[in-house]
Amino acid sequence: MLPNWFNKWNSDNPTNIYGPAIAIGVVGGAVLVAAWLVSANQSSAVDSLQTGPRGTGMSVPKFKSDLGEPDPGIAGYMATRSDPVVPQGGEELAGDARENVPPGLEGLTVENYDRLLAAMRQWTGIPDLFEDMDNYQTSVGYTMIGMTQNLNENWDGHVNANAEVGVTCYTCHRGQPVPSDVWFDISPVNERVEGWGAVQNRVTPLSSYTSLPSDALQTYLVDGESIKVHDLDSRVEGVPGVDDYPGIQHAERTYAFMNYISNSLGVNCVFCHNSRAFYDGAQVTPQWATETLGIQMVQELNNDYLIPIAGLLPENRLGPKNGDAPKAACRTCHKGYQQPLQGTNVIKDWPELATTGDPDYGQ
């Protein structure tokens, strides 16, 4: 079929055609598989939440596959809910019929107290909660109930910023005696130096696994220092970081804190800030005000409720480096979502935790 000269040339110059053919087949197969993954599964398809004017890059992108998966904690909470029992008058009260009733709950009917106690034991993973007055968990639990009521009663602007959702023990605990995503002071992270060098250039969970400072949560959520990046005026007299205007180290600490907030809520910078003027409080999104209020709220939680219980806790519950009490931050409640439990209303069934006064059973 082919000319003799061609057959002779092939015979004199043998060539391995299998290697290139296999390579072409592998590459072609990979292209087909990639095309199928993109077109059929759409595993990398994204959706976005627009947070500002078009054309400014102000959006929070999310994989559609992630958006389709609810927070697994929601199912855990729904398994513990029960309807409150509206008192009719004349019922026996918990303070008269039960032992070790937490302060403020003595006036509940026995039926409502028992259902709340059963739920709190499930929420915290402590099956004998409040049974033993000598158990440190009883004293800590009393404090935590007061903290929860305070959150619902006095921090409505953050807790219920979009709609009534409230918080309960489950919001943080998720069935565990110690909530996940609590934090301890780990400074200094560099023992052989002092100053700024002692709190940075070490990859830690508190620095979101970067070389940024690891003391941002301590500085902003306990010490209450103002968040600073730079001075808006050029050639300011004085020494940065000393003469009442921020230095580059303050900016690094701020970035560490902002990075932590973004990861805790599963968002990016422009969820709160305007991409054209990060520094300008007059051009931020509504979420900025909610987050600012949240920072103040967490400062109060840490200083008024969590740090003071250090004396009640056993040694194994204290920080490994400085022996401090576990403290809260954004991720302790949010767990990577914009709203804890994705905005599930957890307080409607538990009016006993909504206020320090008499529960509102909707009578």
C-alpha positions in Angstrom: 0.0 0.0 0.0 2.9 2.4 0.8 5.8 3.1 -1.5 8.8 0.9 -1.2 11.1 3.8 -0.4 8.9 4.6 2.6 8.9 1.1 3.9 12.7 0.9 3.5 13.1 4.2 5.4 10.9 3.0 8.3 12.9 -0.2 8.4 16.2 1.6 8.5 15.0 4.2 11.1 12.8 2.4 13.7 11.0 4.8 16.0 9.2 4.1 19.3 5.7 5.5 18.8 4.2 4.0 22.0 5.9 6.4 24.4 4.5 9.6 22.8 1.1 7.9 22.3 0.9 7.0 26.0 1.9 10.6 27.0 -0.7 12.1 24.6 -3.3 9.7 26.0 -2.6 10.6 29.6 -2.7 14.3 28.9 -5.8 14.0 26.9 -7.5 11.9 29.5 -6.5 14.4 32.2 -8.1 17.2 30.1 -11.3 15.2 29.7 -11.5 14.4 33.5 -10.9 18.1 34.4 -13.5 19.2 31.9 -16.0 16.7 33.4 -15.3 17.8 36.9 -15.8 21.5 36.0 -18.9 21.0 33.8 -20.6 18.1 35.6 -19.9 18.6 39.3 -19.2 22.3 39.4 -17.1 21.7 42.5 -15.4 25.1 42.2 -18.6 27.1 41.3 -18.9 30.2 43.5 -21.7 32.5 44.6 -21.0 35.9 46.2 -22.6 38.3 48.6 -22.4 41.9 47.3 -21.5 44.3 50.2 -21.0 47.5 48.3 -21.3 49.4 45.0 -20.6 47.5 41.8 -17.2 47.6 40.3 -15.4 48.1 43.7 -14.7 44.5 44.4 -16.9 44.5 47.4 -18.2 41.0 47.6 -17.8 37.9 49.8 -17.4 34.8 47.5 -18.3 31.4 48.7 -18.1 27.9 47.1 -21.7 26.8 46.2 -20.8 23.4 47.6 -20.1 25.0 51.0 -23.3 27.1 50.9 -25.3 23.9 50.4 -24.0 22.4 53.7 -25.6 23.7 56.9 -23.7 24.1 60.1 -23.7 20.6 61.6 -24.3 22.1 65.0 -27.9 23.0 64.0 -29.0 19.4 64.0 -27.5 19.0 67.5 -29.4 21.9 68.8 -32.7 20.9 67.3 -32.4 17.5 69.1 -32.4 19.3 72.4 -35.2 21.8 72.0 -38.6 21.6 73.7 -41.6 23.9 74.1 -41.8 26.0 77.2 -44.7 25.4 79.5 -46.8 28.5 80.2 -47.3 28.8 83.9 -51.0 28.9 85.0 -50.4 29.9 88.6 -50.1 27.9 91.7 -47.4 25.5 90.3 -44.6 24.3 92.6 -41.4 26.4 92.2 -37.9 25.1 91.6 -36.5 27.0 94.5 -38.8 25.0 96.8 -38.6 21.6 95.2 -35.1 21.3 93.8 -31.5 21.6 95.2 -28.7 23.7 94.0 -30.9 25.8 91.8 -28.8 28.5 90.1 -29.4 32.1 91.4 -32.2 33.8 89.4 -33.9 30.5 88.4 -35.6 29.8 91.8 -38.9 31.3 90.6 -39.3 28.9 87.6 -41.9 26.3 87.8 -40.5 22.8 88.4 -41.6 21.7 84.9 -39.8 24.5 83.2 -36.7 24.2 85.4 -36.4 20.5 84.8 -36.6 20.9 81.0 -34.1 23.7 81.1 -31.7 21.7 83.3 -32.0 18.7 81.0 -31.2 20.9 78.1 -28.2 22.5 79.8 -26.8 19.1 80.6 -27.0 18.1 77.0 -25.6 21.4 75.7 -22.6 21.3 78.0 -22.0 17.5 77.9 -22.1 17.5 81.8 -24.7 14.9 82.8 -24.5 15.8 86.5 -24.5 19.6 86.2 -25.6 21.3 89.4 -25.9 18.0 91.4 -22.8 18.7 93.6 -22.2 22.1 95.2 -18.6 21.2 95.8 -18.0 20.5 92.1 -16.3 23.5 90.4 -18.6 23.1 87.4 -21.5 24.1 89.6 -20.0 27.5 90.5 -18.8 28.1 87.0 -22.3 27.1 85.7 -23.9 29.7 87.9 -21.6 32.4 86.4 -22.2 31.2 82.9 -26.0 31.4 83.3 -25.7 35.0 84.4 -23.4 35.7 81.4 -25.9 34.2 79.0 -28.7 36.2 80.4 -26.6 39.4 80.1 -25.8 38.7 76.5 -29.4 38.3 75.6 -30.6 41.2 77.7 -28.0 43.8 77.2 -26.2 43.1 73.9 -29.2 42.9 71.6 -27.5 45.1 69.0 -25.0 42.4 68.3 -26.7 39.2 69.2 -30.0 40.1 67.4 -28.6 42.5 64.8 -30.6 41.0 61.9 -33.4 39.1 63.7 -34.1 37.5 67.1 -31.7 34.6 67.5 -30.3 34.9 71.0 -27.7 32.7 72.6 -27.8 29.7 74.9 -25.1 27.5 76.4 -25.2 25.5 73.2 -24.1 28.4 71.1 -20.6 28.0 72.3 -20.4 24.5 74.0 -22.0 22.4 71.3 -22.2 19.4 73.6 -18.7 19.8 75.1 -17.8 20.8 78.7 -15.3 23.2 77.3 -16.2 25.1 74.2 -14.0 24.8 71.1 -12.1 27.8 69.9 -11.4 29.3 73.4 -8.0 30.8 73.7 -5.2 31.4 76.2 -2.5 34.0 76.5 0.7 32.5 75.1 3.0 35.6 75.2 5.9 35.7 74.9 6.3 33.4 72.0 10.0 34.2 71.8 11.6 33.8 75.2 15.0 35.2 74.3 13.9 38.7 73.2 11.7 41.5 74.6 9.3 44.0 73.1 7.7 43.4 69.8 10.0 40.6 68.9 8.7 38.6 71.8 5.2 38.4 70.5 5.6 37.7 66.8 7.5 35.7 64.1 6.2 32.4 65.5 3.4 30.5 63.7 0.6 30.1 66.2 -3.2 29.6 66.1 -3.6 33.0 67.7 -1.7 34.6 64.7 -3.8 32.6 62.3 -0.6 30.6 61.5 1.3 33.6 60.2 4.4 35.5 61.5 2.1 38.3 62.7 1.9 39.1 66.4 0.2 36.5 68.6 -1.0 38.9 71.2 -3.8 40.6 69.2 -6.7 38.8 71.0 -5.2 39.7 74.4 -4.6 43.3 73.3 -8.0 44.0 71.8 -10.4 41.6 73.5 -9.0 41.9 77.1 -6.8 45.0 77.4 -9.2 47.0 75.3 -6.6 48.9 73.3 -7.8 50.9 70.3 -7.3 49.3 66.9 -4.8 51.2 64.8 -3.0 51.0 61.5 -1.4 54.3 60.6 -1.7 58.0 60.9 -3.5 59.7 58.0 -1.3 62.7 58.1 2.2 62.6 56.6 5.4 63.6 58.4 3.8 63.5 61.8 6.2 64.7 64.5 7.4 62.2 67.1 8.2 58.5 67.2 5.7 56.0 65.7 4.2 53.8 68.4 5.4 56.1 71.1 4.0 59.6 70.6 0.3 58.8 70.3 0.2 57.6 66.8 0.6 54.0 65.6 3.7 52.4 64.2 4.1 49.6 61.8 3.9 47.1 64.7 0.4 48.3 65.5 -0.5 47.7 61.9 0.8 44.2 62.0 -1.1 43.5 65.2 -4.3 44.9 63.6 -3.8 42.7 60.6 -3.5 39.7 62.9 -6.7 40.6 64.5 -8.6 41.3 61.3 -7.3 38.0 59.9 -8.7 36.2 62.9 -12.1 37.9 62.6 -12.3 37.0 58.9 -11.5 33.3 59.5 -13.9 33.2 62.4 -16.9 34.5 60.4 -15.9 32.9 57.0 -15.8 36.3 55.3 -13.2 38.7 53.9 -12.2 42.3 54.5 -15.0 44.0 52.5 -17.7 42.3 54.6 -17.1 45.2 57.0 -14.8 47.7 55.2 -15.1 49.8 52.1 -12.3 48.7 49.6 -11.6 52.3 48.6 -11.2 53.6 52.1 -10.5 51.0 54.7 -9.8 53.6 57.3 -12.9 55.7 57.0 -15.7 54.9 59.5 -18.1 56.9 57.4 -17.8 54.6 54.4 -18.0 51.2 56.0 -20.8 48.6 55.6 -23.5 48.1 58.3 -21.7 44.9 59.4 -18.8 47.1 60.7 -21.0 48.6 63.4 -22.2 45.1 64.4 -18.7 43.8 64.6 -17.5 46.9 66.6 -20.2 46.2 69.1 -19.2 42.6 69.2 -15.6 43.5 70.1 -16.9 45.6 73.0 -19.2 42.7 74.0 -16.4 40.2 74.1 -14.2 42.5 76.1 -17.0 42.6 78.8 -17.4 38.8 78.6 -13.7 38.2 79.2 -13.1 40.7 81.9 -16.4 40.4 83.8 -17.1 36.7 83.5 -14.4 34.5 82.2 -11.1 35.8 83.6 -12.6 36.0 87.2 -13.4 32.2 87.2 -9.7 31.3 87.0 -9.7 30.8 90.7 -12.6 28.2 90.4 -11.0 26.1 87.7 -8.6 23.1 88.3 -5.1 23.4 86.9 -5.8 21.3 83.8 -8.4 23.8 82.7 -6.0 26.8 82.8 -3.7 28.0 80.1 -0.6 25.9 79.5 1.8 28.8 79.5 0.5 31.5 81.8 -2.1 29.7 83.9 -4.9 32.0 82.7 -8.6 31.2 82.3 -10.0 30.2 78.9 -11.3 33.2 77.1 -13.8 33.9 74.3 -13.4 35.5 70.9 -15.4 35.6 67.7 -14.9 32.0 66.7 -16.0 30.7 70.0 -19.6 31.4 69.0 -19.4 31.8 65.2 -17.4 28.7 64.3 -16.6 30.0 60.8 -20.1 31.3 60.0 -21.4 34.8 59.6 -24.0 34.1 62.3 -23.7 31.4 65.0 -25.7 28.3 64.0 -26.4 30.3 60.7 -28.9 32.5 62.4 -31.0 29.7 64.1 -33.3 31.2 66.7 -32.1 29.4 69.9 -33.7 31.7 72.5 -37.4 31.4 71.6 -37.8 28.1 73.4 -35.7 29.2 76.4 -37.1 32.5 77.7 -35.6 31.7 81.1 -32.2 32.6 79.6 -33.4 35.7 77.8 -33.5 37.9 80.8 -32.5 38.3 84.4 -36.1 39.2 85.2 -39.2 37.1 84.9 -39.3 35.0 81.7 -41.8 36.0 79.0 -43.8 33.0 78.0 -45.9 34.9 75.6 -49.0 35.0 77.8 
